[in-house]
């Protein structure tokens, strides 16, 4: 994966780049239609609260390659 996130609003006919950063994304998952998370190879976890239109990168404090995450109910 690359350091890019794309979004579509028409079922995949057209795609728009909505986020770009250094390093590769390892996993992207949504817990509902608006809230999603993405982990990166550079120690960042990114979050969206608007369905993926905008993303905020949060540094974990370690340059560790984050490959996976899970949600607990």
PyMOL commands that set and color helices and strands:
alter all, ss='L'
color gray80, all
select strands_A, chain A and resi 4-7+16-20+25-30+36-40+44-48+56-59
alter strands_A, ss='S'
color yellow, strands_A
deselect
rebuild
show_as cartoon
